[in-house]
């Protein structure tokens, strides 16, 4: 299990304990344990496997918690969590996913109004019953109503990154099944959608029985929904469903294409086939009753005179137009990325030191990074005032003499609620890289937020805009903003718009990244890493960029720092190190 998976379980235990009104110290122990595990820069599973080490040596991990983490890692289950879930209606868990509601308030709703579902909660809010409860108010009721849709979607879909953990475990589990010739994942996961509602597994095997028997043994299955001769469906304890299909070799490529989708892409494909007097389905491409393609995806597309579309593009947006024009883009790849231009250290809310972040970046083969801790307005993150910032930049200047990569003097500078930036111009003028972001005043009107953003773009020392819509997938909606105006201003002033690669953000989304490309602007893919392992998130951003049809030339940080500085002009004329 990954650190995040273990931490998610501990958080769920803490939520359920708080829902039950358990001892506050016990609740804090689980929350603290979750935080320790999530922030570890090494695998907690590796510590458990190392006989010379103890989990109790980690701060905040006592004997009882260490035993539970060990059990969870070794068995994949936590009996104590099963006990809690047996005592609490499963539907109540959906209440805990409403942003800002929290276990205590959810417990009040459960006890006082007997609410166990989102539908019941919506009705109670609309009738005014919630605001009548002690500790609730009209604003609370409004906030709950606004969060119900987010909670509902969170129940249905999970982050792509979390789905990937399940996919990797599933493929590892299935590889020991006898008789498998080919095995692939299809569906929205393969297309790289930011969230995944279910998984589709395709297997080429002459005998389906041993494949299905092995599938039934996959850890975490709650129910076997159906099992036929060639298809089997299961539901995991997490609620995610997985469909297994066993197909013959001559149809494997056609099935992989069909079940990858998207539906809109396949509808367009069937229309093209019909015009050519062909039929296409999950079994192959047919002329009359004769199969003319189906063993591979490339063969299926070629039968219709089409290129082999990258899965990320299969949304029936522009891919068929590009194909008709012979201009299918060569999508950006992770190996194209040269630098990471948004990350934090222990100077503010990061978990690793400046030196540790630099070493981690070097180990990943990057040629430059920007250290962009928060500015002073973000007091909760211990943001940097001018004095502390200059101390950090002096430290970076000295460090650049001893490291292989360029370490840029940067800052994540807040765009203030009243407009303007959080630091004086004479300080910002000394930076190599200034990313501006909105953390406060996110409920302002569209005109106010757009005006603040454009003012920041027009500032001579701004380099980029970080996470431009402020969304957190499934937890916080984007704030109101005129993105077309923001993109236009960024292009006019040669400023970068960030695709924040954190899998909970992926902000900008794929549609907006495509709009930036269409306007001739540049997207910068950054991890916003708060610890060394956070640098691994770059690949999620690249996947999102591929869905947008971005090529290497559309992404700013595929350039060398020297090339990027030249593009940025005055905003990027400073240089730290200058090695590459």
TACOR-V941455 format. One record per residue. RES is the residue in three letters. SS is DSSP state (H for helix, E for strand, - for the rest). PHI is phi in degrees with one decimal (999 if undefined). PSI is psi in radians with two decimals (NA if undefined). Layout:
{{RES	SS	PHI	PSI} {RES	SS	PHI	PSI}}
This chain:
{{UNK	-	999	2.55} {UNK	-	-79.7	2.87} {UNK	H	-58.5	-0.74} {UNK	H	-63.8	-0.66} {UNK	H	-65.3	-0.76} {UNK	H	-63.5	-0.77} {UNK	H	-63.8	-0.66} {UNK	H	-60.4	-0.72} {UNK	H	-64.5	-0.78} {UNK	H	-63.2	-0.68} {UNK	H	-63.7	-0.70} {UNK	H	-65.2	-0.71} {UNK	H	-60.3	-0.79} {UNK	H	-61.8	-0.74} {UNK	H	-61.3	-0.78} {UNK	H	-69.4	-0.65} {UNK	H	-63.9	-0.75} {UNK	H	-65.9	-0.65} {UNK	H	-60.5	-0.66} {UNK	H	-81.5	-0.14} {UNK	-	78.0	0.59} {UNK	-	-71.6	3.06} {UNK	-	-55.9	2.19} {UNK	H	-57.7	-0.60} {UNK	H	-65.9	-0.64} {UNK	H	-67.9	-0.72} {UNK	H	-61.9	-0.79} {UNK	H	-63.9	-0.56} {UNK	H	-62.7	-0.75} {UNK	H	-70.6	-0.69} {UNK	H	-65.8	-0.72} {UNK	H	-64.8	-0.70} {UNK	H	-63.1	-0.71} {UNK	H	-60.4	-0.78} {UNK	H	-63.3	-0.75} {UNK	H	-61.7	-0.82} {UNK	H	-65.7	-0.76} {UNK	H	-65.3	-0.55} {UNK	H	-92.7	-0.04} {UNK	-	-62.3	2.47} {UNK	-	-95.5	0.09} {UNK	-	-131.9	2.89} {UNK	-	-74.4	2.21} {UNK	H	-66.9	-0.52} {UNK	H	-64.2	-0.62} {UNK	H	-67.4	-0.62} {UNK	H	-65.7	-0.75} {UNK	H	-61.9	-0.69} {UNK	H	-73.8	-0.31} {UNK	-	-87.9	1.88} {UNK	-	-62.5	-0.31} {UNK	-	-89.0	-0.04} {UNK	-	-122.1	2.77} {UNK	-	-128.9	2.43} {UNK	H	-64.5	-0.50} {UNK	H	-67.4	-0.19} {UNK	H	-76.4	-0.26} {UNK	-	-77.6	2.48} {UNK	-	-61.9	2.30} {UNK	-	83.1	0.03} {UNK	-	-104.7	1.83} {UNK	-	-86.7	-3.11} {UNK	H	-61.6	-0.82} {UNK	H	-63.1	-0.78} {UNK	H	-67.2	-0.67} {UNK	H	-61.7	-0.70} {UNK	H	-65.1	-0.70} {UNK	H	-68.9	-0.71} {UNK	H	-62.9	-0.73} {UNK	H	-62.0	-0.80} {UNK	H	-59.2	-0.77} {UNK	H	-60.9	-0.77} {UNK	H	-71.1	-0.69} {UNK	H	-78.1	-0.49} {UNK	H	-115.2	-0.29} {UNK	-	79.6	0.07} {UNK	-	-136.2	2.75} {UNK	-	-128.4	1.80} {UNK	H	-52.9	-0.62} {UNK	H	-63.6	-0.67} {UNK	H	-65.2	-0.70} {UNK	H	-59.9	-0.67} {UNK	H	-63.4	-0.77} {UNK	H	-63.6	-0.77} {UNK	H	-65.5	-0.51} {UNK	H	-70.5	-0.43} {UNK	H	-90.1	-0.32} {UNK	-	-118.5	2.29} {UNK	-	-53.9	2.30} {UNK	H	-56.5	-0.61} {UNK	H	-65.1	-0.39} {UNK	H	-63.8	-0.48} {UNK	H	-58.9	-0.51} {UNK	H	-65.3	-0.52} {UNK	H	-65.0	-0.60} {UNK	H	-71.2	-0.21} {UNK	H	-92.0	-0.02} {UNK	-	-76.0	2.13} {UNK	-	-54.4	2.22} {UNK	-	82.2	-0.12} {UNK	-	-74.1	-0.95} {UNK	H	79.4	2.71} {UNK	H	-61.6	-0.64} {UNK	H	-65.0	-0.85} {UNK	H	-67.1	-0.65} {UNK	H	-61.5	-0.66} {UNK	H	-65.5	-0.68} {UNK	H	-62.8	-0.77} {UNK	H	-61.8	-0.67} {UNK	H	-68.5	-0.77} {UNK	H	-76.1	-0.77} {UNK	H	-82.6	-0.64} {UNK	H	-115.7	0.01} {UNK	-	57.4	0.67} {UNK	-	-85.9	2.20} {UNK	-	-128.1	0.04} {UNK	-	-143.6	2.83} {UNK	H	-66.1	-0.60} {UNK	H	-64.3	-0.75} {UNK	H	-65.1	-0.68} {UNK	H	-66.8	-0.73} {UNK	H	-59.8	-0.77} {UNK	H	-63.6	-0.69} {UNK	H	-67.1	-0.65} {UNK	H	-67.7	-0.77} {UNK	H	-67.4	-0.45} {UNK	H	-87.4	-0.16} {UNK	-	86.0	0.11} {UNK	-	-69.9	-0.53} {UNK	-	-70.7	-0.79} {UNK	-	-64.3	-0.31} {UNK	-	-79.3	-0.23} {UNK	-	-76.7	2.60} {UNK	-	-65.2	2.30} {UNK	-	90.9	-0.07} {UNK	-	-113.3	2.88} {UNK	-	-153.9	3.09} {UNK	H	-60.4	-0.71} {UNK	H	-65.8	-0.67} {UNK	H	-61.4	-0.76} {UNK	H	-61.1	-0.76} {UNK	H	-63.4	-0.73} {UNK	H	-64.9	-0.68} {UNK	H	-64.5	-0.79} {UNK	H	-58.2	-0.73} {UNK	H	-65.5	-0.52} {UNK	H	-88.3	-0.21} {UNK	H	-64.2	-0.75} {UNK	H	-63.0	-0.68} {UNK	H	-63.3	-0.74} {UNK	H	-64.7	-0.68} {UNK	H	-63.1	-0.77} {UNK	H	-69.1	-0.56} {UNK	H	-66.3	-0.56} {UNK	H	-67.5	-0.55} {UNK	H	-88.7	-0.52} {UNK	-	-133.8	2.67} {UNK	E	-122.7	2.79} {UNK	E	-57.7	2.56} {UNK	H	-55.9	-0.70} {UNK	H	-62.9	-0.64} {UNK	H	-73.1	-0.65} {UNK	H	-62.4	-0.60} {UNK	H	-62.1	-0.67} {UNK	H	-59.8	-0.74} {UNK	H	-67.5	-0.74} {UNK	H	-59.2	-0.82} {UNK	H	-62.0	-0.73} {UNK	H	-66.4	-0.70} {UNK	H	-64.6	-0.82} {UNK	H	-64.1	-0.70} {UNK	H	-61.5	-0.76} {UNK	H	-62.6	-0.75} {UNK	H	-78.1	-0.33} {UNK	-	-64.1	-0.35} {UNK	-	-86.1	-0.06} {UNK	-	-70.4	2.49} {UNK	-	-79.1	2.46} {UNK	-	87.8	0.12} {UNK	E	-82.9	2.17} {UNK	E	-95.5	-0.70} {UNK	E	-139.7	2.61} {UNK	E	-153.0	2.24} {UNK	E	-146.5	2.69} {UNK	E	-93.8	2.44} {UNK	-	-119.8	-2.65} {UNK	H	69.8	-2.87} {UNK	H	-65.7	-0.45} {UNK	H	-61.3	-0.81} {UNK	H	-65.6	-0.57} {UNK	H	-76.5	-0.13} {UNK	-	78.6	0.44} {UNK	-	-62.1	2.58} {UNK	-	-64.3	-0.47} {UNK	E	-130.2	2.73} {UNK	E	-128.9	2.29} {UNK	-	-94.8	-0.47} {UNK	E	-161.9	3.04} {UNK	E	-123.3	2.55} {UNK	E	-122.3	2.13} {UNK	E	-114.9	2.18} {UNK	E	-109.4	2.37} {UNK	E	-133.0	2.38} {UNK	E	-101.7	1.95} {UNK	E	-153.7	2.49} {UNK	-	-70.1	-0.61} {UNK	-	-118.2	2.05} {UNK	H	-80.6	-0.41} {UNK	H	-58.4	-0.91} {UNK	H	-64.8	-0.52} {UNK	H	-65.9	-0.81} {UNK	H	-68.5	-0.62} {UNK	H	-61.7	-0.75} {UNK	H	-66.8	-0.72} {UNK	H	-59.0	-0.69} {UNK	H	-64.8	-0.31} {UNK	-	-92.4	0.04} {UNK	-	-64.1	2.31} {UNK	-	-64.7	2.37} {UNK	-	98.9	-0.02} {UNK	E	-71.9	2.26} {UNK	E	-94.5	-0.74} {UNK	E	-142.8	2.51} {UNK	E	-95.6	1.88} {UNK	E	-72.5	-0.76} {UNK	E	-159.9	2.62} {UNK	E	-143.6	2.11} {UNK	-	-118.4	-2.74} {UNK	-	-73.0	-0.66} {UNK	-	-128.7	-0.02} {UNK	E	-133.6	2.48} {UNK	E	-142.8	2.35} {UNK	E	-123.1	2.37} {UNK	E	-132.0	2.80} {UNK	E	-121.4	2.25} {UNK	E	-80.0	2.86} {UNK	-	-62.1	-0.46} {UNK	-	-72.5	-0.22} {UNK	-	101.3	-0.28} {UNK	-	-71.3	2.39} {UNK	E	-102.1	2.62} {UNK	E	-131.1	2.27} {UNK	E	-107.6	2.24} {UNK	E	-106.9	2.30} {UNK	E	-127.5	2.27} {UNK	E	-103.0	2.10} {UNK	E	-126.3	2.70} {UNK	-	-74.2	2.76} {UNK	H	-57.2	-0.68} {UNK	H	-69.1	-0.24} {UNK	H	-115.5	0.04} {UNK	H	-61.6	-0.79} {UNK	H	-64.3	-0.71} {UNK	H	-65.7	-0.73} {UNK	H	-66.4	-0.69} {UNK	H	-64.1	-0.73} {UNK	H	-65.9	-0.81} {UNK	H	-63.1	-0.83} {UNK	H	-82.6	-0.17} {UNK	H	-74.6	-0.63} {UNK	-	76.3	-2.71} {UNK	-	-74.0	3.03} {UNK	H	-57.8	-0.78} {UNK	H	-63.2	-0.71} {UNK	H	-62.3	-0.76} {UNK	H	-69.5	-0.62} {UNK	H	-62.4	-0.76} {UNK	H	-61.8	-0.73} {UNK	H	-63.4	-0.75} {UNK	H	-64.3	-0.64} {UNK	H	-63.3	-0.72} {UNK	H	-65.3	-0.70} {UNK	H	-63.2	-0.74} {UNK	H	-60.6	-0.71} {UNK	H	-64.1	-0.46} {UNK	-	-95.1	0.20} {UNK	-	59.6	0.67} {UNK	-	-118.3	2.85} {UNK	E	-125.2	2.35} {UNK	E	-129.0	2.34} {UNK	E	-154.0	-2.92} {UNK	-	-70.5	-0.14} {UNK	-	-97.1	-0.33} {UNK	E	150.9	-2.97} {UNK	E	-109.2	2.28} {UNK	E	-126.1	2.46} {UNK	E	-111.4	1.98} {UNK	-	58.6	-2.09} {UNK	-	-103.8	0.05} {UNK	E	-94.0	2.22} {UNK	E	-76.2	2.20} {UNK	E	-112.4	-0.15} {UNK	E	-162.1	2.75} {UNK	-	158.6	-0.30} {UNK	-	-72.2	-0.53} {UNK	-	-136.8	2.76} {UNK	H	-62.7	-0.77} {UNK	H	-58.2	-0.68} {UNK	H	-66.1	-0.69} {UNK	H	-62.2	-0.86} {UNK	H	-66.7	-0.69} {UNK	H	-62.5	-0.57} {UNK	H	-62.2	-0.41} {UNK	-	-103.1	0.18} {UNK	-	72.9	0.52} {UNK	-	-117.3	2.69} {UNK	-	-74.1	2.90} {UNK	-	-81.3	1.70} {UNK	-	-66.1	2.34} {UNK	-	-57.6	2.43} {UNK	H	-54.9	-0.60} {UNK	H	-63.1	-0.39} {UNK	H	-91.3	-0.07} {UNK	-	-83.6	1.19} {UNK	-	-126.5	0.12} {UNK	-	56.1	0.85} {UNK	-	-102.8	-1.33} {UNK	-	-125.1	-0.05} {UNK	H	-61.2	-0.66} {UNK	H	-73.7	-0.57} {UNK	H	-66.5	-0.78} {UNK	H	-58.9	-0.74} {UNK	H	-63.6	-0.74} {UNK	H	-63.5	-0.56} {UNK	-	-89.7	-0.01} {UNK	-	66.4	0.54} {UNK	-	-128.4	0.65} {UNK	-	-63.5	2.14} {UNK	-	-67.2	2.55} {UNK	-	-86.8	1.80} {UNK	E	-67.9	2.59} {UNK	-	-60.2	2.57} {UNK	-	-123.1	2.78} {UNK	H	-57.6	-0.64} {UNK	H	-66.6	-0.26} {UNK	H	-78.1	-0.33} {UNK	-	-75.1	2.20} {UNK	-	-103.1	-0.47} {UNK	E	-145.1	2.82} {UNK	E	-125.0	2.13} {UNK	-	-115.8	0.51} {UNK	-	-159.3	1.93} {UNK	E	-161.6	2.81} {UNK	-	-125.6	2.72} {UNK	-	-126.8	-3.09} {UNK	-	-66.7	-0.14} {UNK	-	-63.7	-0.49} {UNK	-	-126.4	-1.89} {UNK	-	-108.0	0.28} {UNK	-	-78.2	2.89} {UNK	-	-107.4	-0.11} {UNK	-	-127.7	2.70} {UNK	-	-73.3	2.93} {UNK	H	-55.0	-0.85} {UNK	H	-62.0	-0.68} {UNK	H	-67.5	-0.68} {UNK	H	-66.3	-0.69} {UNK	H	-64.5	-0.79} {UNK	H	-61.9	-0.74} {UNK	H	-63.2	-0.68} {UNK	H	-67.0	-0.73} {UNK	H	-60.3	-0.76} {UNK	H	-63.9	-0.41} {UNK	-	-91.8	0.05} {UNK	-	81.3	0.26} {UNK	-	-73.9	2.64} {UNK	-	-102.4	-0.25} {UNK	E	-157.9	2.68} {UNK	E	-142.6	2.77} {UNK	E	-116.4	2.25} {UNK	E	-88.5	2.00} {UNK	-	-128.1	1.20} {UNK	-	-69.5	2.88} {UNK	E	-69.6	2.66} {UNK	E	-86.8	3.06} {UNK	-	-61.2	-0.48} {UNK	-	-61.0	-0.54} {UNK	-	-83.9	1.30} {UNK	H	-63.7	-0.56} {UNK	H	-65.0	-0.38} {UNK	H	-102.9	0.19} {UNK	-	58.4	0.84} {UNK	-	-56.3	2.69} {UNK	E	-83.1	2.24} {UNK	-	-86.0	3.01} {UNK	H	-53.9	-0.73} {UNK	H	-63.4	-0.84} {UNK	H	-67.2	-0.61} {UNK	H	-65.1	-0.75} {UNK	H	-65.5	-0.58} {UNK	H	-62.8	-0.78} {UNK	H	-62.9	-0.76} {UNK	H	-64.6	-0.63} {UNK	H	-63.0	-0.68} {UNK	H	-62.3	-0.74} {UNK	H	-64.1	-0.73} {UNK	H	-57.0	-0.75} {UNK	H	-69.1	-0.70} {UNK	H	-64.6	-0.60} {UNK	-	-62.2	-0.35} {UNK	-	-74.0	-0.32} {UNK	-	-118.4	-0.02} {UNK	-	-115.5	2.83} {UNK	-	-82.9	-0.42} {UNK	-	-104.4	2.88} {UNK	E	-81.1	2.16} {UNK	E	-106.8	1.97} {UNK	E	-88.5	2.49} {UNK	E	-81.6	1.87} {UNK	E	-127.4	3.10} {UNK	E	-158.4	2.46} {UNK	E	-94.5	1.75} {UNK	E	-95.5	2.20} {UNK	E	-71.2	2.47} {UNK	E	-89.3	2.00} {UNK	-	-69.5	2.69} {UNK	-	-57.8	-0.66} {UNK	-	-85.5	-0.01} {UNK	-	100.3	2.80} {UNK	-	89.0	3.00} {UNK	E	-105.0	2.84} {UNK	-	-81.6	-0.15} {UNK	-	-132.0	2.66} {UNK	-	-64.4	2.64} {UNK	H	-59.9	-0.65} {UNK	H	-66.9	-0.43} {UNK	H	-78.8	-0.84} {UNK	H	-61.9	-0.52} {UNK	-	-63.3	-0.36} {UNK	-	-89.6	-0.07} {UNK	-	-83.2	2.65} {UNK	-	-83.9	-0.54} {UNK	E	-151.9	2.08} {UNK	E	-119.8	1.95} {UNK	E	-102.8	2.35} {UNK	E	-109.9	2.48} {UNK	E	-148.1	2.80} {UNK	-	-106.8	2.10} {UNK	-	-115.5	-0.39} {UNK	-	-124.0	2.70} {UNK	-	72.6	0.56} {UNK	-	-75.2	-0.19} {UNK	-	-95.8	0.14} {UNK	-	-67.0	2.93} {UNK	-	-67.8	2.85} {UNK	H	-58.5	-0.73} {UNK	H	-65.2	-0.70} {UNK	H	-65.0	-0.84} {UNK	H	-66.2	-0.72} {UNK	H	-63.3	-0.73} {UNK	H	-62.7	-0.76} {UNK	H	-60.1	-0.77} {UNK	H	-65.8	-0.80} {UNK	H	-67.0	-0.65} {UNK	H	-59.4	-0.71} {UNK	H	-66.6	-0.69} {UNK	H	-62.1	-0.68} {UNK	H	-75.5	-0.23} {UNK	-	-65.2	2.33} {UNK	-	-63.1	-0.42} {UNK	-	-97.3	-0.06} {UNK	-	-73.8	2.39} {UNK	-	-105.3	-0.72} {UNK	E	-151.4	2.86} {UNK	E	-110.8	2.18} {UNK	-	-88.3	2.56} {UNK	-	24.6	1.30} {UNK	-	-63.5	-0.34} {UNK	-	-108.4	-0.13} {UNK	-	71.7	0.18} {UNK	-	-74.9	2.66} {UNK	E	-124.3	2.05} {UNK	-	-58.9	2.13} {UNK	-	77.3	-0.05} {UNK	-	-125.6	-0.58} {UNK	E	-147.4	2.21} {UNK	-	-72.3	2.74} {UNK	-	-59.8	2.56} {UNK	-	-75.7	2.84} {UNK	-	-69.2	2.10} {UNK	-	-154.8	2.51} {UNK	-	-86.5	1.58} {UNK	H	-66.7	-0.57} {UNK	H	-61.2	-0.73} {UNK	H	-67.9	-0.69} {UNK	H	-65.0	-0.80} {UNK	H	-61.3	-0.80} {UNK	H	-58.8	-0.76} {UNK	H	-66.1	-0.72} {UNK	H	-63.3	-0.72} {UNK	H	-65.0	-0.78} {UNK	H	-60.7	-0.64} {UNK	-	-101.5	0.16} {UNK	-	54.1	0.84} {UNK	-	-109.8	2.67} {UNK	E	-93.2	2.56} {UNK	E	-112.0	2.29} {UNK	E	-84.1	2.42} {UNK	E	-102.0	1.76} {UNK	E	-75.6	2.06} {UNK	-	-80.5	-0.07} {UNK	-	-55.8	2.19} {UNK	-	-62.7	-0.29} {UNK	-	-84.3	-0.23} {UNK	-	-108.8	-1.13} {UNK	-	40.3	0.99} {UNK	E	-123.3	1.88} {UNK	-	-78.5	2.71} {UNK	-	-81.8	3.07} {UNK	H	-65.5	-0.65} {UNK	H	-63.5	-0.77} {UNK	H	-72.0	-0.61} {UNK	H	-60.6	-0.69} {UNK	H	-64.0	-0.62} {UNK	H	-66.2	-0.68} {UNK	H	-61.3	-0.79} {UNK	H	-59.1	-0.78} {UNK	H	-62.4	-0.55} {UNK	-	-85.5	-0.08} {UNK	-	86.8	0.29} {UNK	-	-91.3	3.11} {UNK	-	-117.5	2.40} {UNK	E	-100.5	2.43} {UNK	E	-111.4	2.21} {UNK	E	-95.0	2.07} {UNK	E	-131.0	2.66} {UNK	-	-87.8	-0.42} {UNK	-	55.4	0.64} {UNK	E	-65.2	2.35} {UNK	-	-109.0	0.05} {UNK	-	-158.8	2.93} {UNK	H	-59.9	-0.70} {UNK	H	-67.3	-0.36} {UNK	H	-63.9	-0.36} {UNK	H	-64.6	-0.37} {UNK	H	-68.2	-0.26} {UNK	H	-70.6	-0.17} {UNK	H	-52.7	-0.65} {UNK	H	-66.2	-0.49} {UNK	H	-68.1	-0.66} {UNK	H	-67.8	-0.70} {UNK	H	-63.2	-0.71} {UNK	H	-60.4	-0.76} {UNK	H	-62.7	-0.71} {UNK	H	-63.8	-0.66} {UNK	H	-63.8	-0.68} {UNK	H	-62.4	-0.49} {UNK	-	-82.8	-0.07} {UNK	-	79.4	0.33} {UNK	-	-76.0	2.43} {UNK	E	-102.4	3.09} {UNK	H	-55.3	-0.68} {UNK	H	-73.8	-0.27} {UNK	H	-86.9	-0.14} {UNK	E	-113.1	2.10} {UNK	H	-59.4	-0.76} {UNK	H	-87.9	0.40} {UNK	H	-89.7	-0.17} {UNK	-	-84.6	2.81} {UNK	-	-69.2	2.83} {UNK	H	-63.3	-0.62} {UNK	H	-62.4	-0.76} {UNK	H	-66.3	-0.71} {UNK	H	-68.6	-0.69} {UNK	H	-58.8	-0.71} {UNK	H	-64.3	-0.73} {UNK	H	-63.7	-0.72} {UNK	H	-73.9	-0.33} {UNK	H	65.4	-2.34} {UNK	H	-57.6	-0.61} {UNK	H	-69.4	-0.24} {UNK	H	-131.4	0.56} {UNK	-	-81.1	-0.32} {UNK	-	-74.7	2.80} {UNK	-	-148.0	2.27} {UNK	-	-109.2	2.07} {UNK	-	84.5	-1.09} {UNK	-	67.5	0.62} {UNK	-	-80.3	-0.54} {UNK	-	-136.2	NA}}
